[in-house]
Amino acid sequence: MPKNSKVTQREQSLEHVTESVADLLAHEEPLDYKSSNLNVGAAAGKKVPQIELPENDGRPAWNSKLQYILAQVGFSVGLGNVWRFPYLCQKNGGGAYLVPYFILLLVIGIPLFFLELAVGQKIRRGSIGVWNYVCPRLGGIGMSSLMVCGFVGLYYNVIIGWSIFYFFQSFQFPLPWSDCPFRKNGTLAIVEPECEKSSATTYFWYRQTLNTTSTIAESGGLNVKMTLSLLVAWIIVCLAVIKGIASSGKLEKMLEPQVWREAATQVFFALGLGFGGVIAFSSYNKVDNNCHFDAVLVSFINFFTSILATLVVFAVLGFKANIMNEKCVVENAEKILGYLNSNVLSHDLIPPHVNFSHLTSSDYAEMYGVIKTVKEDGFAQLGLEPCVLEDELNKAVQGTGLAFIAFTEAMTHFPASPFWSVMFFFMLINLGLGSMIGTMTGITTPVLDTYKVQKELFTVACCIVAFLCGLLFVQRSGNYFVTMFDDYSAGLPLTVVVILENVSVAWIYGTKRFMQDLEDMLGFRPNILYFYLWKYVSPICLIVLISATVIEMAISPPGYNAWVQELAQERFQSYPTWALIMCFALIVLAMLPLPVVFIARHFNLMSDGSNKLSVSYRKSMMKDISNLSEQDEARSILSGKPGDPSSALPSRKPYLTPAGNTSFDPNSLSPNSCYGSGYQNAAISPTTPTTPVTPDSDS
């Protein structure tokens, strides 16, 4: 080729590259990876492959879309849908509670669920890896998620163990909790006094199942039956995780702040936000999977499941209330007959139409009212109860009390009661296992992504350690520790984690850039409403929720409901000093990684985790960079160093750099930066010298 031709080509190449630099500097919006500096060759007329994660990078993948949706639904739909949601409906005005819940589902639940699905699917990492690459200083988000998953998993599997125990106890007729046991007193057999004072189902739960102590300070030793049930539960969870991802009213009530706070909390926990399980599951998806559809679908499945569960729960509790009210009428009518026969009460007090052999609730209510009016001074000594059906219906029961006392009592009155009991506790076990597997995946996936450990050995080790730690909950006083962990280990820490997730994506990484990433992934741009929800509405709502939670914790005396054997009923007791310290230690430990990681990376005391990228991911990135080798001649004109990829990367505009005088380096892995050019560029070269980058701004 003639020398003049070479010179002409070199001049043309220089013109194209110079134009490319000018075009890049003229951008007023942050660049996404498709138009990033790595695509400098495209300006010279060369087609450079877009930087994308390889579809076959060795990472496990879902066999089908249905399998993935079922896994996410299994994780989000759990025991709370059965016993927490119905209780909140009953407590907060019935149908009126659904209005704030549905509004908050739209403005907080779906947007944040979509956000977690998107970042997990895009980066294809667990919670630790995702937040390390979005913003290294806030890398403690993933570690806090892991801590909360650990705390929740410890006591959540205990509840599954209780369900397993009841499941096997259901294979007998009559059900063991249908009648009070008898105690031999010499030649006589009398009903167990503790059971007679309470009820057969209550006695079976507190005495024969938990054999609970009267205070949290009294350990009472291990409960062997519950220890074995917990062991079975952990074996099932361990095998499922090893198998992998292929296995798994009153309208004025609406105006009360407490209703909205509880609705927001329920939305928050119902979808499993902040646990890391959502991110872990979505990280096994293809990059172009429509995660927006998934977010909406799973959220509404969760919502309608809660509604269905509430209808069933109310039907069962209504049935139970009728049975208990009829029992109350019969027992108190017998008392009145006794008073009539002993002349304590006059027959003139009984309305003439009342027939004791066919006494209805309305007849008893009329008779009760007359006696109360006439015997005003001595009425209390008669010990008569009003037996009002509404009072029985308004007894708010939640959590273990609903499942193991109220429901079990109702089932004793069903025909073929063992069958319904088996089915009910089989359902509880499956609901619990679905959530538990998601929780464990939120622990194992980030660790396996970050460190080279064998999955099977790590999973077995985690389950063994968790079982040993779980022995705390299978003491005779273990039920009180379950309550403690449920109240303190997850609520506030998870809310803080989720708001930091929101802020790191919307305000540090940049909502505009994130919307562009979503368009690249999904093939369409999500509705602009998400922009404002992520950037303004959700953070404000979460801040209000955090404030309300802190205020609630400050004004509510910390304590627990203890079963007092002598009284055969629950009594509220304050935590002793050591238990109070334990409560607040749970909160501190769960949130401790957040400030520790921030400080360590601010002062360059900790790696940002970029060297933990998968080998296949690095190979994909390096392959894209190698395609730029044909532009070496143009690079040599700019820098005089052929073959140096970094030399071809022009400077960003000053507003993207600290103090406006530092050039942009997409290879920057500095702990002092929160990535502003897209997490794809974070893996280009872990050994390249770094330059801090100012966080992206959408303003």
Buried (B, 14 or more C-beta within 10 A) or exposed (E): EEEEEEEEEBEEBBEBBBEBBEEBEEEEEBBBBBBBBBBBBBBBEBEBEBBBBBEEBEBEBBEEBEEBBBBBBBBBBBBBBBBBBBBBBBBBBBEBBBBBBBBBBBBBBBBBBBBBBBBBBBBBBBBBBBBBBBBBBBBBBBBBBBBBBBBBBBBBBBBBBBBBBBBEBBEEEEBBBBBBBEEEEEEEEEBBEBBEBBBBBBBBBBBBBBBBBBBBEBEBEEBEBBBBBBBBBBEBBBEBBBEBBEBBBEEEBBEBEEBBBBBBBBBBBBBBBBBBBBBBBBBBBBBEBBBBBBBBBBBEBBBEBBBEBBEBBBEBBBBBBBBBBBEBBEEBBEBBEEBBEEEBBEEEBBEEEBEBEEBEBEBBBBBBEBBBEEBEEEBEEBEBEEBBBEEBBEEEBBBBBBBBBBBBBBBBEBEEBBBBBBEBBBBBBEBBBBBBBBBBBBBBBBBBBBEEEEBEEBBBEBBEEBBEBBBBBBBBBBBBBBBBBBBBBBBBBBBBBBBBBBBBBBBBBBBBBBBBBBBBBBEEEBEEEBBBBBBEBBBEBBEBBBEBBEEBBEEEEBBBBBBBBEEBBBEEBEBEEEBBEBBEEBBEBBBBBBEBBBEBBEEEEBBBBBEBBBEBBBEBBEEBBEBBEEBBBBBBBBEEEBEBBBBBBBBBBBEBBEEEEBEBBBBBBBBBBBBBBBBBBBBBBBEBEBBBBBBBBBE
